[in-house]
């Protein structure tokens, strides 16, 4: 699925949630995150099986990054 398609689905679902709650102000982030979670939960069930298998093969069955970062980031971002 294209990223624009996902964004449109999330936007539409967030709007539906907002309407169902009576059009409250200041809850747009909560509505977006809830919609995003719902959409991703339904779309991950339809992901091609081959893609997941390839990712597992590539990483050798290990989880996490294969190479640690050489320098940790400082609090100021440098």
C-alpha positions in Angstrom: 0.0 0.0 0.0 1.3 3.5 -0.9 2.2 5.9 1.9 -0.3 8.5 0.6 -3.1 5.9 0.7 -2.2 5.1 4.4 -2.2 8.8 5.2 -5.6 9.3 3.6 -7.0 6.3 5.5 -5.6 7.6 8.8 -6.9 11.1 8.1 -10.4 9.8 7.3 -10.5 7.5 10.4 -9.2 10.3 12.7 -12.0 12.6 11.4 -14.6 9.8 12.1 -13.3 9.5 15.6 -13.4 13.3 16.1 -17.0 13.4 14.9 -18.0 10.4 17.1 -16.7 12.2 20.1 -18.7 15.4 19.4 -16.1 17.5 17.7 -13.9 18.3 20.7 -11.1 20.8 20.4 -7.5 20.0 21.2 -7.7 16.2 20.8 -6.4 15.9 17.2 -3.2 14.2 18.2 -5.1 11.6 20.2 -7.5 11.0 17.3 -4.7 10.7 14.8 -2.7 8.2 16.9 -5.8 6.1 17.6 -6.6 6.1 13.9 -3.0 5.3 12.9 -3.0 2.4 15.4 -6.3 1.0 14.0 -5.2 1.3 10.4 -1.8 -0.3 11.0 -3.3 -3.1 12.9 -5.6 -3.9 10.1 -3.0 -3.5 7.3 -0.3 -5.6 8.9 -2.6 -8.6 8.7 -2.5 -8.2 4.9 1.2 -7.7 4.5 2.8 -10.1 2.0 4.3 -13.2 3.7 7.5 -13.1 1.6 8.5 -9.7 2.9 8.5 -10.8 6.5 10.5 -13.9 5.6 13.1 -11.9 3.7 13.6 -9.6 6.7 14.1 -12.6 9.0 16.7 -14.2 6.7 18.6 -10.9 6.2 19.1 -10.4 10.0 20.0 -14.0 10.6 17.1 -14.4 13.0 18.5 -11.7 15.3 16.5 -8.7 16.4 17.8 -5.1 16.7 20.4 -3.3 14.7 23.3 -5.3 13.3 25.9 -2.6 14.0 26.0 -0.3 17.0 26.2 3.4 16.4 29.8 4.6 16.6 29.1 7.7 18.7 26.1 8.2 21.0 24.2 11.4 20.4 24.6 14.1 23.0 21.6 15.9 24.4 22.2 18.9 22.2 22.0 16.7 19.1 25.7 16.7 18.0 
